Amino acid sequence: MRRLLLAHIADINPTDLIFNESDHGKPRLLGADFEFNTSHTQDVGVIVTGDAPLGVDIEAVDRPMDYLQFAKRSFTEEEFLDISKERDDDLRLAFFNCWTGKESYIKALGLGLHKDLRSFSVQCTPGAVPGLRWDGESDGDLNLWRFERVSTDKYIATIVAQSSADKADVHIQTLSTESLRAGVPVLVE
C-alpha cells in the first residue's frame, strides 16, 4: 500500500522505490527530499508528505469495541476521564481522536510503539483543538508539534508534523481491490 501511494504521488514506477528504516523501524524513502508517513483502515489509505518529521493515523469510526475499557487500559488517566465524560457518538469520537492523535505523534517521533502510550497525553474532546497536552519523556516545547484532524462520517485521521515544517501535504486515497490490482489508487473527494 505504501509503495503504491508513494509511487502514485511521485509519478514513478512502484518497483523503482527503495526504502530503509530508522533505528525504531520508521520507513524512509532513499533519495527522497521529503518525509512521509502512511496509514490505512478498511479500503482507505492516507499518506502525508512534508519537509520535516510527521506522522499520520486513520481509523474507521464504526469499529465495534469497548472504547472505555481500551482507553482505561492504554491511555492516560486524563485522556480516559475526558473520553468517559462523553456519550454515544461523542464517546466514540473522543476515543478515536485520542487513538489517532497518540499513534500519529509516536509515528512523527519515529518511535512507534517503543514509546509508552501513557507517557504523554493528547487532546481527545470532540470539537477541541487537537494537540499535545504533555510528554513526560520530553523536556521540549509542546508547540514543537502541530496536530491537524481530518474527519468524515466514516473516518478520523490525525496528522502530526513538526512545527518547523513549511508544509504537510495530505493525500487520502481509496484502496479498493480493483484499484490495487490496477496499481492506481483513486483520490477521495
TIVORO-968114 format. One record per residue (C-alpha): residue in one letter; x, y, z. Coordinates in steps of 0.05 Angstrom, whole numbers, plus 5000, padded with zeros to 4 digits. Layout:
BEGIN
<node><residu>A</residu><X>X</X><Y>Y</Y><Z>Z</Z></node>
...
This chain:
BEGIN
<node><residu>M</residu><X>5000</X><Y>5000</Y><Z>5000</Z></node>
<node><residu>R</residu><X>5055</X><Y>5049</Y><Z>5020</Z></node>
<node><residu>R</residu><X>5094</X><Y>5034</Y><Z>4956</Z></node>
<node><residu>L</residu><X>5033</X><Y>5044</Y><Z>4912</Z></node>
<node><residu>L</residu><X>5014</X><Y>5110</Y><Z>4945</Z></node>
<node><residu>L</residu><X>5084</X><Y>5139</Y><Z>4943</Z></node>
<node><residu>A</residu><X>5094</X><Y>5118</Y><Z>4870</Z></node>
<node><residu>H</residu><X>5028</X><Y>5150</Y><Z>4852</Z></node>
<node><residu>I</residu><X>5047</X><Y>5216</Y><Z>4886</Z></node>
<node><residu>A</residu><X>5118</X><Y>5216</Y><Z>4858</Z></node>
<node><residu>D</residu><X>5094</X><Y>5193</Y><Z>4790</Z></node>
<node><residu>I</residu><X>5145</X><Y>5137</Y><Z>4785</Z></node>
<node><residu>N</residu><X>5142</X><Y>5061</Y><Z>4779</Z></node>
<node><residu>P</residu><X>5129</X><Y>5028</Y><Z>4847</Z></node>
<node><residu>T</residu><X>5186</X><Y>4979</Y><Z>4835</Z></node>
<node><residu>D</residu><X>5235</X><Y>5037</Y><Z>4829</Z></node>
<node><residu>L</residu><X>5225</X><Y>5058</Y><Z>4902</Z></node>
<node><residu>I</residu><X>5278</X><Y>5037</Y><Z>4952</Z></node>
<node><residu>F</residu><X>5264</X><Y>5040</Y><Z>5027</Z></node>
<node><residu>N</residu><X>5305</X><Y>5035</Y><Z>5090</Z></node>
<node><residu>E</residu><X>5285</X><Y>5043</Y><Z>5163</Z></node>
<node><residu>S</residu><X>5305</X><Y>5086</Y><Z>5223</Z></node>
<node><residu>D</residu><X>5330</X><Y>5053</Y><Z>5287</Z></node>
<node><residu>H</residu><X>5259</X><Y>5042</Y><Z>5310</Z></node>
<node><residu>G</residu><X>5232</X><Y>5018</Y><Z>5243</Z></node>
<node><residu>K</residu><X>5203</X><Y>5082</Y><Z>5214</Z></node>
<node><residu>P</residu><X>5207</X><Y>5074</Y><Z>5138</Z></node>
<node><residu>R</residu><X>5246</X><Y>5124</Y><Z>5096</Z></node>
<node><residu>L</residu><X>5249</X><Y>5131</Y><Z>5021</Z></node>
<node><residu>L</residu><X>5321</X><Y>5131</Y><Z>4997</Z></node>
<node><residu>G</residu><X>5339</X><Y>5191</Y><Z>4954</Z></node>
<node><residu>A</residu><X>5276</X><Y>5229</Y><Z>4971</Z></node>
<node><residu>D</residu><X>5279</X><Y>5302</Y><Z>4993</Z></node>
<node><residu>F</residu><X>5216</X><Y>5295</Y><Z>5034</Z></node>
<node><residu>E</residu><X>5189</X><Y>5258</Y><Z>5095</Z></node>
<node><residu>F</residu><X>5128</X><Y>5214</Y><Z>5090</Z></node>
<node><residu>N</residu><X>5082</X><Y>5172</Y><Z>5133</Z></node>
<node><residu>T</residu><X>5024</X><Y>5127</Y><Z>5116</Z></node>
<node><residu>S</residu><X>4965</X><Y>5094</Y><Z>5149</Z></node>
<node><residu>H</residu><X>4905</X><Y>5054</Y><Z>5125</Z></node>
<node><residu>T</residu><X>4839</X><Y>5027</Y><Z>5150</Z></node>
<node><residu>Q</residu><X>4789</X><Y>4985</Y><Z>5112</Z></node>
<node><residu>D</residu><X>4792</X><Y>5009</Y><Z>5040</Z></node>
<node><residu>V</residu><X>4822</X><Y>5078</Y><Z>5053</Z></node>
<node><residu>G</residu><X>4895</X><Y>5097</Y><Z>5057</Z></node>
<node><residu>V</residu><X>4926</X><Y>5163</Y><Z>5076</Z></node>
<node><residu>I</residu><X>4995</X><Y>5189</Y><Z>5062</Z></node>
<node><residu>V</residu><X>5026</X><Y>5253</Y><Z>5086</Z></node>
<node><residu>T</residu><X>5089</X><Y>5284</Y><Z>5057</Z></node>
<node><residu>G</residu><X>5128</X><Y>5343</Y><Z>5082</Z></node>
<node><residu>D</residu><X>5196</X><Y>5373</Y><Z>5095</Z></node>
<node><residu>A</residu><X>5200</X><Y>5356</Y><Z>5169</Z></node>
<node><residu>P</residu><X>5183</X><Y>5295</Y><Z>5213</Z></node>
<node><residu>L</residu><X>5110</X><Y>5277</Y><Z>5211</Z></node>
<node><residu>G</residu><X>5061</X><Y>5221</Y><Z>5227</Z></node>
<node><residu>V</residu><X>4990</X><Y>5202</Y><Z>5209</Z></node>
<node><residu>D</residu><X>4938</X><Y>5152</Y><Z>5232</Z></node>
<node><residu>I</residu><X>4868</X><Y>5139</Y><Z>5203</Z></node>
<node><residu>E</residu><X>4815</X><Y>5096</Y><Z>5235</Z></node>
<node><residu>A</residu><X>4745</X><Y>5075</Y><Z>5215</Z></node>
<node><residu>V</residu><X>4698</X><Y>5101</Y><Z>5269</Z></node>
<node><residu>D</residu><X>4648</X><Y>5045</Y><Z>5261</Z></node>
<node><residu>R</residu><X>4696</X><Y>4994</Y><Z>5292</Z></node>
<node><residu>P</residu><X>4657</X><Y>4958</Y><Z>5347</Z></node>
<node><residu>M</residu><X>4696</X><Y>4953</Y><Z>5412</Z></node>
<node><residu>D</residu><X>4693</X><Y>4971</Y><Z>5485</Z></node>
<node><residu>Y</residu><X>4722</X><Y>5041</Y><Z>5479</Z></node>
<node><residu>L</residu><X>4723</X><Y>5055</Y><Z>5554</Z></node>
<node><residu>Q</residu><X>4758</X><Y>4990</Y><Z>5572</Z></node>
<node><residu>F</residu><X>4811</X><Y>5001</Y><Z>5518</Z></node>
<node><residu>A</residu><X>4821</X><Y>5074</Y><Z>5540</Z></node>
<node><residu>K</residu><X>4827</X><Y>5055</Y><Z>5613</Z></node>
<node><residu>R</residu><X>4879</X><Y>5002</Y><Z>5597</Z></node>
<node><residu>S</residu><X>4920</X><Y>5041</Y><Z>5545</Z></node>
<node><residu>F</residu><X>4912</X><Y>5116</Y><Z>5553</Z></node>
<node><residu>T</residu><X>4930</X><Y>5166</Y><Z>5608</Z></node>
<node><residu>E</residu><X>4881</X><Y>5177</Y><Z>5665</Z></node>
<node><residu>E</residu><X>4868</X><Y>5248</Y><Z>5639</Z></node>
<node><residu>E</residu><X>4850</X><Y>5220</Y><Z>5570</Z></node>
<node><residu>F</residu><X>4807</X><Y>5165</Y><Z>5600</Z></node>
<node><residu>L</residu><X>4768</X><Y>5216</Y><Z>5641</Z></node>
<node><residu>D</residu><X>4757</X><Y>5261</Y><Z>5581</Z></node>
<node><residu>I</residu><X>4731</X><Y>5202</Y><Z>5540</Z></node>
<node><residu>S</residu><X>4688</X><Y>5175</Y><Z>5596</Z></node>
<node><residu>K</residu><X>4651</X><Y>5242</Y><Z>5602</Z></node>
<node><residu>E</residu><X>4624</X><Y>5234</Y><Z>5532</Z></node>
<node><residu>R</residu><X>4563</X><Y>5194</Y><Z>5509</Z></node>
<node><residu>D</residu><X>4544</X><Y>5156</Y><Z>5447</Z></node>
<node><residu>D</residu><X>4575</X><Y>5184</Y><Z>5383</Z></node>
<node><residu>D</residu><X>4616</X><Y>5235</Y><Z>5421</Z></node>
<node><residu>L</residu><X>4647</X><Y>5180</Y><Z>5464</Z></node>
<node><residu>R</residu><X>4668</X><Y>5143</Y><Z>5401</Z></node>
<node><residu>L</residu><X>4695</X><Y>5207</Y><Z>5370</Z></node>
<node><residu>A</residu><X>4734</X><Y>5224</Y><Z>5433</Z></node>
<node><residu>F</residu><X>4764</X><Y>5154</Y><Z>5434</Z></node>
<node><residu>F</residu><X>4786</X><Y>5158</Y><Z>5361</Z></node>
<node><residu>N</residu><X>4811</X><Y>5230</Y><Z>5369</Z></node>
<node><residu>C</residu><X>4856</X><Y>5203</Y><Z>5424</Z></node>
<node><residu>W</residu><X>4876</X><Y>5140</Y><Z>5388</Z></node>
<node><residu>T</residu><X>4895</X><Y>5174</Y><Z>5323</Z></node>
<node><residu>G</residu><X>4929</X><Y>5232</Y><Z>5359</Z></node>
<node><residu>K</residu><X>4972</X><Y>5185</Y><Z>5400</Z></node>
<node><residu>E</residu><X>4990</X><Y>5140</Y><Z>5342</Z></node>
<node><residu>S</residu><X>5007</X><Y>5199</Y><Z>5297</Z></node>
<node><residu>Y</residu><X>5051</X><Y>5231</Y><Z>5350</Z></node>
<node><residu>I</residu><X>5093</X><Y>5169</Y><Z>5362</Z></node>
<node><residu>K</residu><X>5099</X><Y>5158</Y><Z>5287</Z></node>
<node><residu>A</residu><X>5123</X><Y>5230</Y><Z>5278</Z></node>
<node><residu>L</residu><X>5175</X><Y>5219</Y><Z>5333</Z></node>
<node><residu>G</residu><X>5198</X><Y>5157</Y><Z>5295</Z></node>
<node><residu>L</residu><X>5188</X><Y>5114</Y><Z>5357</Z></node>
<node><residu>G</residu><X>5125</X><Y>5075</Y><Z>5342</Z></node>
<node><residu>L</residu><X>5104</X><Y>5030</Y><Z>5399</Z></node>
<node><residu>H</residu><X>5174</X><Y>5037</Y><Z>5431</Z></node>
<node><residu>K</residu><X>5142</X><Y>5097</Y><Z>5466</Z></node>
<node><residu>D</residu><X>5094</X><Y>5082</Y><Z>5523</Z></node>
<node><residu>L</residu><X>5024</X><Y>5108</Y><Z>5506</Z></node>
<node><residu>R</residu><X>5017</X><Y>5131</Y><Z>5578</Z></node>
<node><residu>S</residu><X>5080</X><Y>5173</Y><Z>5576</Z></node>
<node><residu>F</residu><X>5044</X><Y>5231</Y><Z>5541</Z></node>
<node><residu>S</residu><X>4974</X><Y>5260</Y><Z>5533</Z></node>
<node><residu>V</residu><X>4936</X><Y>5288</Y><Z>5474</Z></node>
<node><residu>Q</residu><X>4872</X><Y>5328</Y><Z>5469</Z></node>
<node><residu>C</residu><X>4813</X><Y>5280</Y><Z>5458</Z></node>
<node><residu>T</residu><X>4750</X><Y>5322</Y><Z>5468</Z></node>
<node><residu>P</residu><X>4707</X><Y>5328</Y><Z>5405</Z></node>
<node><residu>G</residu><X>4708</X><Y>5399</Y><Z>5379</Z></node>
<node><residu>A</residu><X>4771</X><Y>5418</Y><Z>5418</Z></node>
<node><residu>V</residu><X>4834</X><Y>5439</Y><Z>5382</Z></node>
<node><residu>P</residu><X>4877</X><Y>5376</Y><Z>5374</Z></node>
<node><residu>G</residu><X>4946</X><Y>5378</Y><Z>5405</Z></node>
<node><residu>L</residu><X>4996</X><Y>5351</Y><Z>5454</Z></node>
<node><residu>R</residu><X>4980</X><Y>5365</Y><Z>5527</Z></node>
<node><residu>W</residu><X>5044</X><Y>5339</Y><Z>5558</Z></node>
<node><residu>D</residu><X>5100</X><Y>5290</Y><Z>5545</Z></node>
<node><residu>G</residu><X>5133</X><Y>5263</Y><Z>5608</Z></node>
<node><residu>E</residu><X>5194</X><Y>5237</Y><Z>5569</Z></node>
<node><residu>S</residu><X>5209</X><Y>5303</Y><Z>5534</Z></node>
<node><residu>D</residu><X>5232</X><Y>5369</Y><Z>5561</Z></node>
<node><residu>G</residu><X>5219</X><Y>5401</Y><Z>5494</Z></node>
<node><residu>D</residu><X>5168</X><Y>5453</Y><Z>5475</Z></node>
<node><residu>L</residu><X>5098</X><Y>5425</Y><Z>5467</Z></node>
<node><residu>N</residu><X>5088</X><Y>5474</Y><Z>5410</Z></node>
<node><residu>L</residu><X>5142</X><Y>5437</Y><Z>5371</Z></node>
<node><residu>W</residu><X>5086</X><Y>5392</Y><Z>5343</Z></node>
<node><residu>R</residu><X>5026</X><Y>5414</Y><Z>5301</Z></node>
<node><residu>F</residu><X>4964</X><Y>5369</Y><Z>5303</Z></node>
<node><residu>E</residu><X>4911</X><Y>5370</Y><Z>5250</Z></node>
<node><residu>R</residu><X>4848</X><Y>5328</Y><Z>5248</Z></node>
<node><residu>V</residu><X>4810</X><Y>5307</Y><Z>5185</Z></node>
<node><residu>S</residu><X>4745</X><Y>5270</Y><Z>5192</Z></node>
<node><residu>T</residu><X>4685</X><Y>5245</Y><Z>5153</Z></node>
<node><residu>D</residu><X>4624</X><Y>5206</Y><Z>5175</Z></node>
<node><residu>K</residu><X>4666</X><Y>5142</Y><Z>5168</Z></node>
<node><residu>Y</residu><X>4738</X><Y>5160</Y><Z>5186</Z></node>
<node><residu>I</residu><X>4780</X><Y>5202</Y><Z>5232</Z></node>
<node><residu>A</residu><X>4852</X><Y>5218</Y><Z>5214</Z></node>
<node><residu>T</residu><X>4902</X><Y>5258</Y><Z>5254</Z></node>
<node><residu>I</residu><X>4965</X><Y>5287</Y><Z>5224</Z></node>
<node><residu>V</residu><X>5023</X><Y>5309</Y><Z>5268</Z></node>
<node><residu>A</residu><X>5080</X><Y>5349</Y><Z>5238</Z></node>
<node><residu>Q</residu><X>5139</X><Y>5384</Y><Z>5268</Z></node>
<node><residu>S</residu><X>5121</X><Y>5458</Y><Z>5272</Z></node>
<node><residu>S</residu><X>5183</X><Y>5477</Y><Z>5233</Z></node>
<node><residu>A</residu><X>5153</X><Y>5443</Y><Z>5172</Z></node>
<node><residu>D</residu><X>5137</X><Y>5492</Y><Z>5116</Z></node>
<node><residu>K</residu><X>5081</X><Y>5446</Y><Z>5093</Z></node>
<node><residu>A</residu><X>5049</X><Y>5378</Y><Z>5101</Z></node>
<node><residu>D</residu><X>5010</X><Y>5352</Y><Z>5042</Z></node>
<node><residu>V</residu><X>4955</X><Y>5302</Y><Z>5057</Z></node>
<node><residu>H</residu><X>4932</X><Y>5252</Y><Z>5005</Z></node>
<node><residu>I</residu><X>4873</X><Y>5207</Y><Z>5023</Z></node>
<node><residu>Q</residu><X>4863</X><Y>5150</Y><Z>4973</Z></node>
<node><residu>T</residu><X>4813</X><Y>5094</Y><Z>4966</Z></node>
<node><residu>L</residu><X>4846</X><Y>5027</Y><Z>4963</Z></node>
<node><residu>S</residu><X>4794</X><Y>4982</Y><Z>4931</Z></node>
<node><residu>T</residu><X>4816</X><Y>4913</Y><Z>4907</Z></node>
<node><residu>E</residu><X>4806</X><Y>4937</Y><Z>4836</Z></node>
<node><residu>S</residu><X>4850</X><Y>4999</Y><Z>4845</Z></node>
<node><residu>L</residu><X>4905</X><Y>4958</Y><Z>4879</Z></node>
<node><residu>R</residu><X>4904</X><Y>4907</Y><Z>4822</Z></node>
<node><residu>A</residu><X>4907</X><Y>4964</Y><Z>4772</Z></node>
<node><residu>G</residu><X>4963</X><Y>4997</Y><Z>4811</Z></node>
<node><residu>V</residu><X>4926</X><Y>5064</Y><Z>4812</Z></node>
<node><residu>P</residu><X>4894</X><Y>5088</Y><Z>4877</Z></node>
<node><residu>V</residu><X>4834</X><Y>5135</Y><Z>4869</Z></node>
<node><residu>L</residu><X>4833</X><Y>5203</Y><Z>4903</Z></node>
<node><residu>V</residu><X>4778</X><Y>5211</Y><Z>4954</Z></node>
<node><residu>E</residu><X>4739</X><Y>5274</Y><Z>4941</Z></node>
